Amino acid sequence: MADHRDSQVELTSAQTEKLLQFQDLTGINDLEKCRQVLDRHGWNMEAAVHDTFNENEGQPPVFEQPVARPAPPRMPMMNMSPTYQRVYTVARRRPQGWLAWGYFLLMLPFRFTYTTIRDIFMWAYRLFIPDPRRMLYSVVRDPLGDVESFIAKFQSLYGENHPVFYRGSYSQALNDAKKEIRFLVVFLHGENDDQSAEFSRTSLCAPEVIDFLGARSLFWACSVEFPEGYRVSQALRPRSFPFVSLICLREHKMTVVARLEGVVPADELIARLMHVMEENEPALAQVRADREERNFTQTLRAQQDMAYLESLRADQEKERKKQEERERKEREEQEERDKEEAVQRRKEELARLRIEKASTIPDEPEDDDPEATKIILKLPNGTRLERRFLMSHSLEDVYHFAFCHKDAPDEFQIVANFPRRVLPCQGTEEAPQVITIKEAGLGKSEVLFVQDIGD
């Protein structure tokens, strides 16, 4: 508790105000936690509020995210075998006619022997030499290059009229289908399989299939001879080729809702895909509605947050202006007080100086003293001062006599009229010794003028 109190004391008034506003907005009761969040965001109220709300909804923070190199897209969570999955398998065509059946039965032992020996040989071969496609994938990892290579090869074999291929990796296709809430059709091509070639030529390249796939789904394809296609085949586990799967978003997972294996004619392919799409369309419609509602809620909340922050900024701006006005008035009042104090100090200093200088003025000589001169001083307010001085007295004595009078200005100079000149009544750096009345050329009776030179 002592540490907590100490940390609170260190906050400035502005930080304390932000802390209380942040607590009111977020509803977090723990003040220390509120302070930690604000510290982490450099006391940026907008950043802290947005990130706190995003954290509560499980979303990544918007502000001050660490800079990192872009990582390849992660594959979304998959459901490979839902209970409602549709599986269609087209068996290989049986022989037609007695001649075909005779040839089939005659070659059956040879095919069985060949297949058995080949499978045993491949099994033994794989014990010592791993599948090169797996090795290439683990070393090279260029899924986009594999897809582009397959598309180029497909076009060279079957022409330019084909469905619009998704030019990206399988993971990218899954993520885009999930983001756009669309169906994803995946086609895996068996490179050395006659049925894959027939299906590609007669079904995939049929104009009605091209139009159907382009309007209703994303279409991704690759050959299992490429590492990317082999990786996808290991995930989807087709039993034969050609293989087509239909994937869509169900229950927050990308789900394989249909599997088609074998040479499916174009019209049947469209019918079966459309049937599965119609079965799953209500689920996708619900996902779209939920997403729109969530986006609307987030947008509304963001607008409310922005309105609150704008109002907060406006209030802070008003408070800042009020504070500036208060500070300005305080400065003016302080300046006025300083001026009054300076004036008062000046008055007190002048009063002290008058008392001090009055004691330095020499005694007035007798009227019949041959060295006496009568000086008449006219003050700015019309007051006449008259006094006798000796011709040997300094002009500074005359100045002090005028200075000590209560009606004399605080700062003045003494001016003679004929000829008009300012008498040097005070010493300077060049002439620190003030001249006498006689040296100034004044006679037995002089009228001098006190001229105010103060501000």
Backbone hydrogen bonds, N-H to C=O, Kabsch-Sander energy under -0.5 kcal/mol:
donor,donor_aa,acceptor,acceptor_aa,energy
5,R,1,M,-2.4
6,D,2,A,-2.3
7,S,3,D,-2.4
8,Q,4,H,-1.9
9,V,5,R,-1.9
10,E,6,D,-1.2
11,L,8,Q,-1.3
16,T,12,T,-2.4
17,E,13,S,-2.0
18,K,14,A,-2.2
19,L,15,Q,-2.6
20,L,16,T,-2.1
21,Q,17,E,-2.2
22,F,18,K,-2.8
23,Q,19,L,-2.0
24,D,20,L,-2.2
25,L,21,Q,-2.2
26,T,22,F,-2.4
27,G,23,Q,-2.1
29,N,27,G,-0.6
31,L,29,N,-0.8
34,C,30,D,-2.0
35,R,31,L,-2.4
36,Q,32,E,-2.2
37,V,33,K,-2.2
38,L,34,C,-2.3
39,D,35,R,-2.9
40,R,36,Q,-2.4
41,H,37,V,-1.2
42,G,39,D,-1.7
43,W,38,L,-3.7
44,N,41,H,-1.1
45,M,43,W,-0.9
48,A,44,N,-2.4
49,V,45,M,-2.5
50,H,46,E,-2.3
51,D,47,A,-2.4
52,T,48,A,-1.9
53,F,49,V,-2.1
54,N,50,H,-2.5
55,E,51,D,-2.4
56,N,52,T,-1.8
57,E,53,F,-1.2
58,G,55,E,-1.2
59,Q,54,N,-3.1
79,N,254,M,-2.3
80,M,78,M,-0.5
85,Q,82,P,-1.5
86,R,257,V,-2.7
88,Y,259,R,-3.5
90,V,261,E,-3.1
91,A,89,T,-0.7
97,G,95,P,-0.5
100,A,96,Q,-0.5
101,W,97,G,-2.2
102,G,98,W,-2.7
103,Y,99,L,-2.3
104,F,100,A,-2.4
105,L,101,W,-2.7
106,L,102,G,-2.4
107,M,103,Y,-2.1
108,L,104,F,-0.9
111,R,107,M,-2.9
112,F,108,L,-2.7
113,T,109,P,-2.8
114,Y,110,F,-2.8
115,T,111,R,-2.9
116,T,112,F,-2.5
117,I,113,T,-2.6
118,R,114,Y,-2.7
119,D,115,T,-2.5
120,I,116,T,-2.4
121,F,117,I,-2.7
122,M,118,R,-2.8
123,W,119,D,-2.3
124,A,120,I,-2.4
125,Y,121,F,-2.8
126,R,122,M,-2.4
127,L,123,W,-0.9
128,F,124,A,-0.7
128,F,125,Y,-0.8
129,I,125,Y,-2.6
134,R,131,D,-0.7
135,M,131,D,-1.7
136,L,132,P,-2.9
137,Y,133,R,-2.1
138,S,134,R,-2.0
139,V,135,M,-1.5
140,V,136,L,-3.2
141,R,136,L,-1.0
146,D,142,D,-1.9
147,V,143,P,-2.3
148,E,144,L,-2.5
149,S,145,G,-2.3
150,F,146,D,-2.3
151,I,147,V,-2.5
152,A,148,E,-2.3
153,K,149,S,-2.1
154,F,150,F,-3.0
155,Q,151,I,-2.4
156,S,152,A,-1.7
157,L,153,K,-1.6
158,Y,154,F,-3.0
159,G,155,Q,-1.7
162,H,160,E,-1.1
165,F,163,P,-0.7
166,Y,219,F,-2.5
167,R,165,F,-0.7
168,G,166,Y,-1.5
173,A,169,S,-2.2
174,L,170,Y,-2.4
175,N,171,S,-2.4
176,D,172,Q,-2.5
177,A,173,A,-2.4
178,K,174,L,-2.2
179,K,175,N,-2.6
180,E,176,D,-2.8
181,I,177,A,-0.8
182,R,177,A,-2.2
183,F,216,R,-0.7
184,L,247,I,-2.9
185,V,218,L,-3.1
186,V,184,L,-0.5
186,V,245,S,-2.7
187,F,220,W,-2.4
188,L,243,F,-2.7
189,H,187,F,-0.5
189,H,222,C,-2.2
191,E,189,H,-0.8
193,D,190,G,-1.6
194,D,192,N,-0.6
197,A,193,D,-1.5
198,E,194,D,-2.4
199,F,195,Q,-2.8
200,S,196,S,-2.3
201,R,197,A,-2.2
202,T,198,E,-2.8
203,S,199,F,-1.8
204,L,199,F,-2.2
205,C,200,S,-1.2
206,A,203,S,-1.4
210,I,206,A,-2.3
211,D,207,P,-2.5
212,F,208,E,-2.1
213,L,209,V,-2.8
214,G,210,I,-2.1
215,A,211,D,-1.7
216,R,212,F,-1.9
217,S,213,L,-1.7
218,L,183,F,-2.6
220,W,185,V,-2.8
220,W,218,L,-0.5
222,C,187,F,-1.7
224,V,189,H,-2.2
226,F,223,S,-1.5
230,Y,226,F,-2.8
231,R,227,P,-2.4
232,V,228,E,-2.0
233,S,229,G,-2.2
234,Q,230,Y,-1.9
235,A,231,R,-1.1
236,L,232,V,-2.8
237,R,233,S,-2.4
243,F,188,L,-1.8
244,V,260,L,-3.0
245,S,186,V,-2.3
246,L,258,A,-2.3
247,I,184,L,-2.8
248,C,255,T,-2.0
250,R,248,C,-0.6
250,R,253,K,-3.2
253,K,250,R,-1.6
254,M,77,M,-2.4
255,T,248,C,-3.6
255,T,253,K,-0.6
256,V,79,N,-2.3
257,V,246,L,-2.0
257,V,255,T,-1.1
258,A,246,L,-1.3
259,R,86,R,-2.5
260,L,244,V,-3.6
261,E,88,Y,-2.4
262,G,242,P,-2.3
264,V,262,G,-1.2
269,L,265,P,-2.9
270,I,266,A,-2.3
271,A,267,D,-2.3
272,R,268,E,-2.7
273,L,269,L,-2.3
274,M,270,I,-2.7
275,H,271,A,-2.2
276,V,272,R,-2.1
277,M,273,L,-2.6
278,E,274,M,-2.6
279,E,275,H,-1.7
280,N,276,V,-1.7
281,E,277,M,-1.5
284,L,280,N,-1.9
285,A,281,E,-2.9
286,Q,282,P,-2.1
287,V,283,A,-2.0
288,R,284,L,-2.7
289,A,285,A,-2.4
290,D,286,Q,-2.8
291,R,287,V,-2.6
292,E,288,R,-2.8
293,E,289,A,-2.6
294,R,290,D,-2.6
295,N,291,R,-3.1
296,F,292,E,-2.8
297,T,293,E,-2.6
298,Q,294,R,-2.7
299,T,295,N,-2.8
300,L,296,F,-3.0
301,R,297,T,-2.7
302,A,298,Q,-2.7
303,Q,299,T,-2.6
304,Q,300,L,-2.7
305,D,301,R,-3.1
306,M,302,A,-2.8
307,A,303,Q,-2.9
308,Y,304,Q,-2.7
309,L,305,D,-2.9
310,E,306,M,-2.8
311,S,307,A,-2.7
312,L,308,Y,-3.0
313,R,309,L,-3.1
314,A,310,E,-2.7
315,D,311,S,-2.8
316,Q,312,L,-2.7
317,E,313,R,-2.7
318,K,314,A,-2.6
319,E,315,D,-2.8
320,R,316,Q,-2.6
321,K,317,E,-2.6
322,K,318,K,-2.8
323,Q,319,E,-2.8
324,E,320,R,-2.6
325,E,321,K,-2.7
326,R,322,K,-2.8
327,E,323,Q,-2.8
328,R,324,E,-2.8
329,K,325,E,-2.7
330,E,326,R,-2.7
331,R,327,E,-2.6
332,E,328,R,-2.8
333,E,329,K,-3.1
334,Q,330,E,-2.7
335,E,331,R,-3.1
336,E,332,E,-2.7
337,R,333,E,-2.6
338,D,334,Q,-3.0
339,K,335,E,-2.6
340,E,336,E,-2.8
341,E,337,R,-2.9
342,A,338,D,-2.6
343,V,339,K,-3.0
344,Q,340,E,-2.8
345,R,341,E,-3.0
346,R,342,A,-2.5
347,K,343,V,-2.6
348,E,344,Q,-2.7
349,E,345,R,-2.5
350,L,346,R,-2.7
351,A,347,K,-2.8
352,R,348,E,-2.2
353,L,349,E,-2.6
354,R,350,L,-2.8
355,I,351,A,-2.0
356,E,352,R,-2.5
357,K,353,L,-3.6
358,A,354,R,-2.1
359,S,355,I,-0.9
360,T,357,K,-1.3
361,I,357,K,-0.7
361,I,358,A,-0.7
369,D,366,E,-1.4
372,A,369,D,-1.9
373,T,389,F,-2.9
374,K,444,K,-3.4
375,I,373,T,-0.6
375,I,387,R,-3.0
376,I,374,K,-0.5
376,I,446,E,-3.0
377,L,375,I,-0.5
377,L,385,L,-3.6
378,K,448,L,-2.2
379,L,377,L,-0.6
379,L,383,T,-3.2
382,G,379,L,-2.2
385,L,377,L,-3.1
387,R,375,I,-2.0
389,F,373,T,-2.6
391,M,371,E,-2.4
393,H,390,L,-2.1
395,L,435,I,-2.4
397,D,394,S,-1.1
398,V,394,S,-1.1
399,Y,395,L,-2.3
400,H,396,E,-2.6
401,F,397,D,-2.0
402,A,398,V,-2.0
403,F,399,Y,-2.8
404,C,400,H,-2.0
405,H,402,A,-1.4
408,A,405,H,-1.3
413,Q,451,Q,-2.2
415,V,413,Q,-0.5
415,V,449,F,-2.9
416,A,421,R,-3.0
417,N,447,V,-0.6
421,R,416,A,-2.2
423,L,414,I,-2.6
423,L,421,R,-0.6
425,C,423,L,-1.9
428,T,431,A,-1.7
434,V,432,P,-0.6
437,I,393,H,-2.5
438,K,391,M,-2.3
440,A,436,T,-1.5
441,G,438,K,-1.7
442,L,437,I,-1.8
446,E,374,K,-2.7
448,L,376,I,-3.6
448,L,446,E,-0.6
449,F,415,V,-2.6
450,V,378,K,-2.8
451,Q,413,Q,-3.3
451,Q,449,F,-0.7
452,D,450,V,-0.5
453,I,411,E,-2.0
454,G,411,E,-0.9
